[in-house]
Amino acid sequence: MNRTAVIRVERGRDAALSDLRARFLMAWKTGNYQGEVFVFESPKALFQVLTPERWELIECLHGVGALDAAALAAALRREGQYVDADCQALLEAGLIERDGVGRWCVPFAEIRADFALRGAA
């Protein structure tokens, strides 16, 4: 199964919960994987978690596959302590994981971002 992730910025908890409920019910009814959704209430909240450096880290892992901490720091040309901190933040957010031997990896075949700004009209 290829896992997918959708990153959303969606104001209002009700809309986010409604979407999650619909995905859950569809998975329940069909038994089909519906993907994983990461919802942020605002762009500011998203960019506190997903900084440019962290996005670069995700792109690196997605492109080359699982890497140990030293190899990842070398690939990013960054200090190991900063890469470790970014990995921990992305792990807590659920956007990266550790594989069976402890290397960092992106578990998603595809990551999409969904941003919508709707006017009052």
KAGIKA-V653542 format. One line per field, one symbol per residue. ss: DSSP state (A for helix, B for strand, O for the rest). psi: psi as a letter, one per 30 degrees, with the letter a starting at -180 (. if undefined). burial: I if it has 16 or more other ideal C-beta (glycine too) atoms within 10 Angstrom, else O. Layout:
ss=???
psi=???
burial=???
//
This chain:
ss=OOOBBBBBBOOOAAAAAAAAAAAAAAAAAAOOOOOBBBBBOOAAAAAAAOOAAAAAAAAAAAAAOOBOAAAAAAAAOOOAAAAAAAAAAAAAAOOOBBOOOOOBBOOOOBBBBBBOOOOOO
psi=kjklkkkkjjkjeeeeeeeeeeeeeeeeefgkkglkkjkkfleeeefeeileeeeeeeeeeeefakkleeeeeeefhlkeeeeeeeeeeeeefgfllkafgglkljgkfkklkjkkjklf.
burial=OOOOIIIIIIOOOOOIOOOOOOOOOOOOOOOOOIOIIIIIOOOOOIOOOIOOOIIOIIOIIIOOOIIOOOOIIOIIOOOOOOIOOIIOIIOOOOIIOOOOOOIIIIIIOOIOOOOOOOOOO
//
